[in-house]
Amino acid sequence: MCSHAIELKISIDCNFNQHGFSKPTISPFEIEYFSLKEGDIVIGFQDEQEWEGIVKYDSFLPEEMEWYLDLDLQKEYLVSDERAEGRDEGARSAFPIGEIIGESAVVTAMLADGMDINLVKKYTRLSKTRLENILMNLKK
């Protein structure tokens, strides 16, 4: 790797871009979660490859694509089989947790706006008990 330590590695999808393969979109969630700023240098990883890149912002792009990673394809690093396997396992285990957290946030907003709990249950995968707990916490 290069002489300076790059602490942050983020998952990228080079097929999701507005400016071409070497400029994959970074989700607004990742920007906020990792407190990224334009000009930050990070490692973007996809499958068994990693590239160094600079976080960029383009306000003329659609909102969900305004942030992207400008990859330096000359600074590519191969990932060990063990690390790739670990990333796959971690991603698979995180999907259900992320879905539940996201669904809970939407449900909380729906219930806070006064939607009927039975209607919310009809369109979500959350149990009635969980919905009642969310509603109870909203009333505190």
HUBEL-V736728 format. One record per residue. N is the residue number from 1. SS is DSSP state (H for helix, E for strand, C for the rest). OMEGA is omega in whole degrees, 0 to 359 (999 if undefined). D_LAST is the distance of its C-alpha to the last C-alpha in whole Angstrom. Layout:
N,SS,OMEGA,D_LAST ; N,SS,OMEGA,D_LAST
This chain:
1,C,182,52 ; 2,C,188,52 ; 3,C,179,53 ; 4,C,182,49 ; 5,C,175,46 ; 6,C,187,44 ; 7,C,191,40 ; 8,C,172,38 ; 9,E,180,39 ; 10,E,178,37 ; 11,E,179,38 ; 12,C,174,40 ; 13,C,184,42 ; 14,C,177,45 ; 15,C,178,45 ; 16,C,185,42 ; 17,E,175,43 ; 18,C,184,45 ; 19,C,180,48 ; 20,C,185,49 ; 21,C,186,49 ; 22,C,179,49 ; 23,E,182,46 ; 24,E,179,43 ; 25,E,171,40 ; 26,C,183,37 ; 27,C,176,33 ; 28,H,178,31 ; 29,H,180,28 ; 30,H,178,31 ; 31,H,181,32 ; 32,H,185,28 ; 33,H,182,28 ; 34,C,182,31 ; 35,C,181,31 ; 36,C,177,34 ; 37,C,177,36 ; 38,C,180,40 ; 39,C,177,43 ; 40,C,177,41 ; 41,E,180,43 ; 42,E,173,42 ; 43,E,174,43 ; 44,E,179,42 ; 45,E,177,43 ; 46,E,182,44 ; 47,C,182,45 ; 48,C,182,48 ; 49,E,175,48 ; 50,E,176,47 ; 51,E,172,48 ; 52,E,180,47 ; 53,E,180,46 ; 54,E,178,44 ; 55,E,181,41 ; 56,E,180,42 ; 57,E,179,40 ; 58,C,184,42 ; 59,C,179,40 ; 60,C,180,43 ; 61,C,174,41 ; 62,C,187,39 ; 63,H,183,35 ; 64,H,182,34 ; 65,H,184,38 ; 66,C,181,38 ; 67,E,178,38 ; 68,E,179,40 ; 69,E,178,42 ; 70,E,185,46 ; 71,E,170,48 ; 72,E,185,51 ; 73,E,175,52 ; 74,E,179,55 ; 75,E,181,52 ; 76,E,181,52 ; 77,E,177,51 ; 78,E,181,51 ; 79,C,179,49 ; 80,C,178,50 ; 81,H,181,49 ; 82,H,180,47 ; 83,H,179,45 ; 84,H,179,45 ; 85,H,178,44 ; 86,H,178,41 ; 87,H,178,40 ; 88,H,180,40 ; 89,H,180,38 ; 90,H,180,35 ; 91,H,180,35 ; 92,H,182,35 ; 93,H,182,33 ; 94,H,183,30 ; 95,H,182,30 ; 96,H,180,28 ; 97,H,179,25 ; 98,H,179,26 ; 99,H,180,25 ; 100,H,179,22 ; 101,H,179,21 ; 102,H,180,22 ; 103,H,179,21 ; 104,H,179,17 ; 105,H,179,17 ; 106,H,180,19 ; 107,H,179,17 ; 108,H,178,13 ; 109,H,180,15 ; 110,H,180,17 ; 111,H,178,14 ; 112,H,178,12 ; 113,C,175,15 ; 114,C,178,15 ; 115,C,180,18 ; 116,C,183,18 ; 117,H,180,17 ; 118,H,177,21 ; 119,H,178,22 ; 120,H,179,20 ; 121,H,182,21 ; 122,H,186,25 ; 123,H,178,25 ; 124,C,178,23 ; 125,C,181,24 ; 126,C,181,21 ; 127,C,178,21 ; 128,H,178,19 ; 129,H,179,17 ; 130,H,179,16 ; 131,H,178,15 ; 132,H,178,13 ; 133,H,178,11 ; 134,H,180,10 ; 135,H,179,9 ; 136,H,179,7 ; 137,H,178,5 ; 138,H,183,6 ; 139,C,181,4 ; 140,C,999,0
